[in-house]
Amino acid sequence: MTSTVEIEVDGQPVPARTGASVAVALLESGRVAWRTTASGRPRGLFCGIGVCHDCTATVDGVPGVRTCVTTVAPGLRVATGGAP
Ligand code: FES
């Protein structure tokens, strides 16, 4: 049995598997892209290992956090749609 925690994404509660990355929680909630480039192209998970910075979001008020290398925690707040 997998345990879950609840995080907040853009003000909405989202269940996430304990130990999962924020990027995986976003994908499992149905999001495939959560920011756009300066030219308006969608970006989300790409490398998955913290190298490309395509997956960034604002996490607990900190902008530019790489969601693929950030582990979910109860009450963690994620804001998508940040600047490139
Ligand atoms: S997907 Fe490349 S840094 Fe997160």
Boltz pocket constraint, residues with backbone or C-beta under 6 A from the ligand:
constraints:
  - pocket:
      binder: B
      contacts: [[A, 44], [A, 45], [A, 46], [A, 47], [A, 48], [A, 49], [A, 50], [A, 51], [A, 52], [A, 53], [A, 54], [A, 55], [A, 56], [A, 66], [A, 67], [A, 68], [A, 69]]
      max_distance: 6.0
